[in-house]
Amino acid sequence: MAGARTEMPGCSLCMGNQAQIREGSTAMSTSTRNFPNRLGRNTNVYLGSAELAAICAILGRIPTREEYLAGTGVISVQGDAIYRYMNFDQIEEYREVAEGVTD
């Protein structure tokens, strides 16, 4: 309803070559690069976290600070469970492979 569009995941170096947004549009991106006209002529591209991108998708716009904090409330309460897989050293399969790597 907000007119948002999601793109296929890809490397951030290529994203500007894969698709562009309408001239004069504003976009929220989780990529690692931002420079003038990267996603199209006269465009505004804001970089942010996956959490921020999710809230932007829900609202259809970039949230205020208060909206962001309200939207991330579940993360504050359940953060340990949500981010547990970001600690690869604590996942047995990854640890086993890492222990087998030699110089």
Secondary structure, DSSP 4 states (H G I P E B T S, - for coil): -----------TTTHHHH--PPTT-EEEE-SS---TTTTSTT-EEEE--HHHHHHHHHHTSPPPHHHHHHHTHHHHHHHHHHTGGG-GGGSHHHHHHHHT---
